[in-house]
Structures are given as structure tokens and as C-alpha cells.
Amino acid sequence: MNLLRRINFNLWYFRRPPWDRGISPPELFDFISKHPAGRAIDLGCGTATNVITLAQNGWQVTGIDFAPRAIRIAKRKTKNAGVAADLRVGDVTKLNGVEGPFDLALDMGCFHGIQQKTEYLAQMKRVLGSGGYWLMYGIFRTPQFGTGLVAADIELIKSQGFRLLWRKDGVDTRERPSSWFLFLKP
């Protein structure tokens, strides 16, 4: 991600970013209801809304975001919620100092926005345990929205050994095509 884009993301956290609604999605609650608690990593965790949801449901959670301000807010929110979480400023394409195995990797809008997808997937393979799940939400690229998922991204994920268990297509709040995906690392 280029420097200007990183600065822009950090600046968003001085007010409320449009993607930070403070509400965990039903897809995450559905996953939690069907799987025993374990270790989870939230990639691009923002202000920790989903980190808190996971921790409140018995998960041991690590949250990573490249925006220092988001992590500062996340630390305050988890403390106020009375939950423990390992929150770090970091690059999801490197995950320096992060050790698995994790049972769940959650990504709500991170993978679709990065250019180094191969590096991201290498880190995912490294930290996600065998039999681990990757729950991902992404927006698709359109002429009006220059960044986002393309069909080749889903094929790249599959080529790295992740098995698609289900996909749920929809649109985001701005009517852009989007999908939820659940992948399994065999």
C-alpha cells in the first residue's frame, strides 16, 4: 500500500471511518455459534469491534492493523470491554512477531485492498493451523471503485491450497458487489 493511502487510512481514525460501524456482522456470529473457541487473528482489525466479539465468546485473539491510531483506539476499547487481546501495529503481508497456529483468521476488507496478495497468502499459510478457517469479506473491483477483488484473486487463494467452503454474494452499503467467503486450510 502506498504511503499516501496509509496516511489517509490513519487520518480516517480521527473521526469515524465509514467501514467502522462498531457492530460485528452476522456471518461472524454464525461462525462463532458453529465452531468451538480457539485462537483467532483479525487481519486489519481497525478499532477491535470483532476482536472484542471474539474475545467475549471465549476466543484468544490477536488483532493486527497498520494504522497506529486504530490500534490505540482498539486498546482503549478492549480495556473498556474488559477483554484481553494482543493488539499490534503491523503489516499483514509480513506478520512479524506473530506466531500461529490460529484456528480462525478473520479479514473484513483487508485482502481486497492490498497489492501484495501473494505475500499475504504466504503469511496466512504460515500462521493458520491445519484445519483452520479463513473468514473473509471483500468488495469487488468495479470501474468506480478501483481497488477490490477480481476473479483471479479467488483463483490465487485456491491455488495456494485453501479450499472454499462457502461464498455469500451481496452488496455493501454503497451498492458495490461484495462477498463473504469461508476457506479451509486442509
N, C-alpha and C positions, 0 to 999 in steps of 0.2 A: 504494500500500500504506500502510495507516495506521501511525502511529508505534508503537503497541503491538505490532503484528505485526513491524515492523522490529527492535524491541528484542528480541522473543522469538527471532527468527532469529539475531541476534548472540549471544544467550545460549547457544543450542544449540552454538555453536562452542567453548564452554568444556569441553564433553565431546564425544562423537561423535554428530553428528546421525544420525537413522535413515536419511536419504537418502544419507549419505556413507559408502559401503561400501569405497571405496578400490580398486574394480575397474571397469574400463571395460566397457561392455556389448558383447555380440557384434554388435549392429547397427552400432556404430561401427567395430569391426574389419572387418566385412563391407564397409562403405562405403570404408574405407581401402584394402582389397585391390582394389577395383574402380575407384579414381579416383587420378590422379596427385596427388602432394603439391602444395600451393599455400599460399594464405593462409587461415587459419581464425579464426573468432571463436567463443568459448564463452560464451554468454549465461547468466549465473547459474552461473559456473564453480565456486563453492564453493572447496574446497581444492586444486583443479587436477588431480585424477586424470585427467580426459580431456584437459586441456591437455598433461600430460606424455605421455600415449599418442600424441597427435597429433604433438608435437614429436619424440618418439623415432622416428616414422615419416616424418620429413622435412618436416613442416608448419611454417610460420611462424605462431605462434599468439598471439592476443590473448585474454585472459580478463577478463571483467567480472563483478563481484558487488557488491551494495550493502552486504554485511556486511564491515566493515573487518577484523574478526578472521579471517574466512575468507581474505581476501587476504593477511594477514600469514602465515598458515599455508601458503597456496599458494606464496608467495615462498620460504619455507624448503624446502618440498617440491621445487620445481623446481630450486633450488640443489643440494640433496642428490642429485637425479636427474641433475644435470649437463646440464640443458637450459635453453635461453634461451626466455623468453616475456615478453610485455608484459602484466603483470597490473595491473589498475586497480580501485579502488573507484569504482563508478558506477551510474547508473540506466539500465537497458536501454530505457527509454522515451525517453531523451534521447541517450545515447551521445556526450556532449560530448567533443570532442577525438579521437574515433575516426574514422579515415578509411578508407574502402574503396579499391578493391573487394576483397571477400573471396570466395573460391571456395566456402567452406563456412561456414554458420552452424550451430552445434550448440546445442540447447536441450533440456536434460534437466530438465523440471519447472519451468521459469520461466514460460513463456507461460500455462500453465494457472492460475497463481496470481495474476496481475496483473489489475487492473481496467482499466487504460489500454491495452487491446489495439490500438486504432486508432493510438495514438502509437507503440507498439512496432512495429507493421507499417510505419509510415512510416519509422522508423529502419532496419528490415530492408530496405526497398526502397532506401534511401539507401546503405547500406554493402555490400549483397550485389551482386556483379557480375552482369552479364548472363550467363546460363548457369550461375549459381551455385546451389548446393544448400542447402536448409534441412532438416536432420535434427532432428526434434523428437519428444520423448517427453512425453506428458501423461496425467494422470489425469482421468477424467470425474467430473463433479459427481454426487453421489448425495445422498439425504436425510441420510445420516450424515456425509457429507463435503461441507460447504457451499461449498467452492471447487472449481473444476475446469472442464474443458472441457464445453461444450454443443455441440449440432449447429450452432447459429448461429455459433459461433467458427470452425468449419471452413469454413462458407459465407463468412464475413467474409474469411478468408485467401484463398479462391479469388477473391472479388470484388476483391481488391487485385492480382490478376494472377499470383498464384502457382499453378502447376499441380501437382496432386497426382500423383506418380509411383507411389507405393505406400503402403499402410496395413497395419499388422500389429496386430491386436487381441489383447489378453491381459488379465491382471490383475496388480496389483502384489503386493508381499509381504503386504499386508493384505487381499488378495482384492477390491480395488476395481478396477472396469473401467478399463483404460488402453489406450493405443495408441502405436505408433511411426508416424511419418509421414515421408515424404521428399517435399519440394516442390522444384520447379524455378522459378527466376526466368528467364522467357524473355528 
